[in-house]
């Protein structure tokens, strides 16, 4: 069994060692300069050069290095073979931790207290209890559902929105464009975990932000985006922060990464910036997942977490 690692911005050698440690019989190739590409049946890809996968004449399965697959589907020459998303408890737990951390940070006015500390000012800020706050999650896939339950356990009122209807225990669910406005109007802290598709590109714009409501308080809403940079209109978000229409935001992803030092976002008020590390994929977890999927595939048990190319996720 031959697998090719084809990535951009990833330590491929460490990933190859993790794969080899997991399955010593796996024949691993790195990059398109590898010998005998005709033997390659599987590829583990992340932001591969457009058209590069067409060089793999006997390719059978594409594994995404992350939970998202927009980096694969933007290639107009993607081969017509099964594509598998990375779904793993390790990645899910990391995302849940990140979402809970930043929901609590905005709920408990962490940015404001940092500013008060910098000014040596001792002052308590009035705030509601979690049960008086509505958190809305856009994107109720694996990551969104686990984050929703964790926030619900902390006492928040949690609701979710997705493209298609979902039934999640103890979570109010909205679906489709017709229910989006109702979802937003009842959301004080918005968490975006949507996949990036042609339909969700730039969805986090001023028009959407202006529909966010307040839940049992007169506080302005807050935004957290840990999905993809292409989901957000960064100029609109920055303007909403500077004009006070958003009381705070957390952005883990950006249209250009790394975020350039010259970007005005670095100095936007009440904005937490993190370097696309909300749910970093662990090499050992990836290796276990990919090798397990290949083993099942070879034994005729099929593949899990297949991508619906028409839906783009």
N, C-alpha and C positions, 0 to 999 in steps of 0.2 A: 504494500500500500504506500503510495507516494503522495505527500502533501507539500504544497508550496506556500510559503509565507510571503505575502506581497503587500507591504504597508508603506505608509509615509509617516515619519515622525514617531516611530515606535522602535524600541530596542529589540530588534529581531533576533539577536543572538540569545538573549535571556529567554525569550519566548520559545525559541527552538530547544533550549536546554530543558525547559519545563515540559515540553511535549515529549522529548526523548526520554526524560525520567519517567514520565507517565506510561509511555508505550515504547520500549526499546526497539520493537520491530518496525516502527513507523519510519519510512524513508523520507527524510525531511530535506526540502530544498529551500533556499533563501534567494529571492530576487529572480529576475528574468534572465540573469547571466548563468543561472544554474544549468548544469548539463542534463541532457535527456529530459526535456520538458514534456515530451510525448508520453512519458510514464506517469505524469502527474494526473491524479484522478480527483484530488480534493485541493481547495485553496482556502487559506485563511487570510482575509483581506481587510484593509483599512485605508481608505482614500487612495486606492490604486490608480496609476496613470490611466486616463481614458483609452479604451481599446486594448489595453494590455492583456486582458483575460482571453481575448480571441486567439492568442498565441498558444493556448493550452488546448490542443486538439482533442484530447480525451478526458476533458474535465467533466465530472459528474455532479459535484456538489460545491457550492460556495458557502463558506462560513463567515459571518460578519464578526469582526473583533469586538463590536459593541452591541448594545440593545437596539440602537437605531440602524437603519439601512439606507438612509438618504445618501450617504457617501458612496454607496454602491450603485444606487439607481440613477444617480445623475450621469453615469456613464452611458451614452447612447448605444454603445456596442456591448452591453452586458449580455453574456451568453444565456440562452434559454435552458437553464438547469435550475434545480431547486436551490433556494437561498434560505439559510438558517440564521435566525437571530440568536444572539447570546443572551440566555436567560439563566440566572444562577442566584442562589440565596446570598452569596457573597456580595454581588452587585446590588441586589435588592436591599439588603441591610444597609449598605453604604448610602443609598439614595434616601431611605427612610430616615436615617440619622441626619442627613443634610436638611431635608425638608422640615423635620421637627425642630432642629436647631434654629433655622431661620424664621419659621413661623413664631417660635417663642421669642426670638430676638425682636421681631417687629411688634408682637403682642405686648412685650414687657419694656418697650421703649429703649432698647439697648443703645441705639445710636445717640439718643438724647442724653442718656446717662454718661456716655463717653464724652460728649461735648461738655456736660456739666462738670465732669471730673477735670477736663483740660482747663476749665476756668476756675477750678477750686471752689465750685459752688455746691453747697449742700442743700438739695431741694428735692422733695418727693413729688412725683408726678401721679396724678389720679388716673386709674385705669380700671377697666372692667375685669371680671373673672372670665376664665376661658369659656364657661357655659353661656356667656352673653356675647360671644364672638362667633361669627360664621366664617368658616374657611371653605373656599371653593377650589376644587382640583380639576383642571382641564386636562383630560387624558386619563381614562380609568382602565389602563392596561395593568399588567402585573405590578409595575412600580407604583402607579397611582392608587391601586386598591390597597396595597400594603401601607402606603403612607396615610391613606384615609383612615384605616383602622387604628394606626398608631396615634393619630391626632384625636380620633374619637375617644380613645382610652385616656387621653389627657383631659377630656372634658369639653373639647371644642364641639360646636355644631358643625358638622362636615357634610358637604354636598359635592357631587361630582358631575362633570359634563363630559360627554363623549359623542363621537360621530354617530354611533349606533347605540340603541338602548342597552343598558346594563342593569342587572339586578344584584345589588350588593347589600348584604345584611346591615341594618342600622345606618345606612347611608342614603340620603335622598339623591336620586339620580335624575339628571336631565339629559336629553339627547337631541341631536340635530340642530340645524340652524333655527328652526321655529321656537326652540326652547332656550336658546342661548341668552337672549336678553333677560328673561326671567331669572336664569341662573346668575348672571352678572349683577343684577339689581339686588340680590340677596347675599352678595359676597363682599366681605370686608377685606380679607386677606386672600389674594388669588395666587394659586400655585399652578404653574404651567409645566406639564410633563408630556405634552403632545408630541407625536412624531412629526418630523418635517416632511410635508408633502406639498404638491402643487396647490392644494386647497388651504393649507395652514400657513403658508409663507406670509410673513409680516402680519400675522393675525393680531399680535400684541401692538396695536397702533392706538392713536389718540381716540379714535372713534370707540374702540372697545373699552379703553380705560375710563372714558367719560361715563360709561354705563355702570361702572362699579358703584355699589351702594355702601351704606353703613348699616351695621347690624346692632340694633339696640344701643346705639351711641352716636355721637356727632363727629367721631373721628374720621379723618380721611382714610381711604383704602391704601393697602400696600400690595406690592407685586413681588413674586419670586419666580424666576425662570431658570429651571434646571434641565430644560429639554434640549433645544438646539438654537443657535444664534439666529438662524434664518427665520425663526418664529417672531422675532421682535423688530419693531421699528425703533431703533435706538435714539434717533432724534426726538421722536414723540415721547419716549419714556423720560429722556433727560429734561425736556421742556416741562412735562408734568411734574417732575420733581422740583425744578427751579421755580415753578409757579405755585407750588404748594398743593396741587391737585392730587398728588401722591404723597403720603407722609413718609414713605420709605420704599426701598426696593432692594432686592438681591438678584444679581445677574451672575450666573456661573458660565454662561456661554455668550459668544459674540459673533457678529458677522465676519470679523477678521480676528483670527487667533494666531499668536498671542495678541492681546489688545495693545495697539501701538502706544508708546509712551506719550505721544502728542495728543491722544484722544482726550476730548473734554470730559468724557465720562469719569476719568480719574478724579476730577474735582467736583462732580455733581453732588449736591447735598443729600444726605441721608441715603447713600447708596453703598451697599456692601458689594465688592467685586471679588470673585474667587476664580482661580485659573482652570476652569473646566475640570474640576476635581470632585464634583458632587458624588459621582459613583465611578471611580477609577477601576478599570478592569484589572483584576489580579492575574498574573501570568499562570500561577498554579491552578487557579479556578478555571481559566480559559482552557488550559491543557486537559484538565479532567473532563470538562464539558465536551470539547471537540473529540477527544479520543473515545469517550463514551458514545457519542453520536455515530462516529465512524464504525465502532464495534457493532452497534445495533443495526446500522445500515448493511454491513457486511453479512450479518446473520439474518437479514430479511425482516427485521422488526420495524423498519421505517425510520423516518426522521421526525423530530419534535420541533415545535416553534418555527414552522415554515412561514415564509413571507408570502403574502398575497400581493403580487407585483401590481395588479390592477388597482389595489387600494393603497399601495406604496408603503405598507407596513406589515 
